[in-house]
Amino acid sequence: MATDVTIKMREEDGSLWATVEEYPGVFATGDTIEELVESVREGLELVLNEPGQAHRSVTVAEVGPVSEVATSEMHLSIA
């Protein structure tokens, strides 16, 4: 069963930063949207895949264009 999470993104000093609303403490950075998405996915997998638990993979829903506002959102699915 998939679970969706909301990612808040912002640009700061030429880099992209993201936090995961449903998992406080999970954050990511990247120079491009693609790098940011991969960093978020890796961070979520680290949190979700604790030793002794079944492996959960994180898949990325299609990311639409990011508007030029202070904070944007994207959604990921956790399988």
Buried (B, 14 or more C-beta within 10 A) or exposed (E): EEEEBEBBBEBEEEEBBBBBEEBEEBBBEBEEBEBBBBBBBEBBBEEBBEEEEEEBEBEBEEBEEBEEEEEBBBEBEBE
